[in-house]
């Protein structure tokens, strides 16, 4: 496994990992209360120099040190989306939700919000750009 840090602008931080299961890029930024951070995660594999099995997650992470009901109320809220991109089928987007559960947090996917399919979003070229940036690190 090869790991490293990304040099990013402003208050963004980033890391990458390259292993047998493919490539992963994590980008984080601070967020305003009740959230602790905003994050974007990208995953993909190298298939003949092109990104395949591409996925992305964009999410707000709650500050779980706070009492959930005081921070977000009783309603379940969408705090992100998990996306899988397939050149043949398009993009499948699943919501990530959070909700107060007693004094704690329930974070994940729920039945209250529906996943969505976008057949016309099938281009993985943005993942190819990450692959081109990170592939040289494989041989190091």
Buried (B, 14 or more C-beta within 10 A) or exposed (E): EEEEEBEEEEEBBBEBBBEEEBBBBBBBBEBEEBBBBBBBBBBBBBEEEBBBBBBBBBBBBBBBEBBBBEBBEEEBBBBBBBBBBBEEEBBBBBBBBBBBEEEEBEBEEBEEBEEEEEEEBEEBEEBBEBBEEBEEEEEE
